[in-house]
Amino acid sequence: AAGLLLVRTAFMDPNFPAWVRNWDEVTEMLVSWLRFNIAGQSFTDPKLQSLIVELSGASQRFRTLWGRQVVKQKTRGPALFDHPRVGPLELRYRVFVLPDTRQAMIAYYAEPGTSSAAGLRVLSGLTQPA
């Protein structure tokens, strides 16, 4: 469900392209991941069907990518964000998939010693109780 929320946000939130500097790459990856997750299964999940109908009606970018029918499971890559509090963050991500359920956990990290690592430390301090 969290993955579907991310897909929806990527195409429906008008601020998302401003936050994610590699939006084109991210949206390509998300749609191919979505196709990967339904490949080989009967396409019966009503939440998934509803999301695809919603995005197809609202986003030309989604329609274009969905029409390409690319199926991939990308498990690592760059994640480039512009955070309103700490500025540009050049992160990497790794996806860990549970094969039986196809649920995934995505871990984001910065290279040690970089300004992005310092930015993540600032952000982590914002969540600490006073």
N, C-alpha and C positions, 0 to 999 in steps of 0.2 A: 504494500500500500504506500509506503514512503517513496518508493521508486516512481510510482505513478504520480504522486504529488509533485515530485521533482520534474517529471516530464511536462505535466500541466503548467507548472510555474514557468518553465523555460519558454513556453510558447505563448502563455496567456498574460504573464505579468509584464507590463510595458517597461518596467525598470530593469528587468533581467539582462537585456543586452548591454546596458550601461554598467552593470556590476561585473559581468563576465566578459573579459576582453576577447576571448576566443569563442564567442557565441556561436559562430558558424560551425566550428569544429565540435563544440559541445552538443549542439542540436543534432548534427549528423550522428554522433555517437549515441545519443539518447534514443533516436528513432531506430537505429540498427539494433540497439540493446532491446528495445521494445519488441521488435520483430523476432529477435533471438529467443526471447522469453515465451513467445507464442508458437515458435516453430515446433512442429511435431506434436502439437497438442490440438485438441479440438478447441476451436475458438468460441468458448461458451461462457467465459467469465463476464457477467453483465457490467461490472465496473470497468473492465478493460474495453469492452465494446462501446460503452457510453463515452469513455474518454476519447477513443479514436473518432467517434462521430462528432463529439464536441470540437476537438482540435481540427478535424478536417473542415468543419464549417467555419471556424474562426481564424485559421492561420494558413496563409498561402505557403509559407515556408514549410509547415508540417505536411501539407498536401503534396508538395514537391518531393520532400524526402520520403514520405510514405510510399509514393508512387514508384520510387527507385527500387524498392523491395530488397534493399541491402540487409543482410542478416549477419551480424558480427557480435562477438562478445569481447569487447575491448576491456582489458583489465588494468591498464596503467596508462598514464599520460600527464600532460600539463593541465593545470587548472589556474587560470589567470584572472584574479579578481581585482576590482577597485572598491575597497571597503571605505565607507564614509568616515570612519574614525581613524584608520591607520594608513589609508592610501593604497597604493598598488601592492598586491600580494602575488608573488610567483610561487605557486605551490605545485606539488605533484600529488597524484592520487593513485591508490591501489584499490582494486575491487576484489573482495573475497566472496565467492559464491558457494552456497550450500547446494550441492548437486541434486539432492533429493527433492528439495522444495523450490530451487532456483531463487531463493531469497538471497539478498546481497547486502554486504556491509561495505561502505566506502570509507577509506581512511585518507585524509588529506594531511600533508606534511610539507615542511619547508626544509631546505638544505641548511644544516647548522652554520651559524656565523653570518647568515645573510640578513638583509633588512626585512625580508619576509618572516624569518624566524623571530626577529625582534617584534614585528607586528603581531605575530601569533601570541607571543608572551604578553603583550599589552592587552590583547583581546581576552586571553585566559584570565587575566587579573580582573577584568570587568565582571566576570561571573562568580568570583569568590565572595563569600559572605563577609560583611564588614565586621 
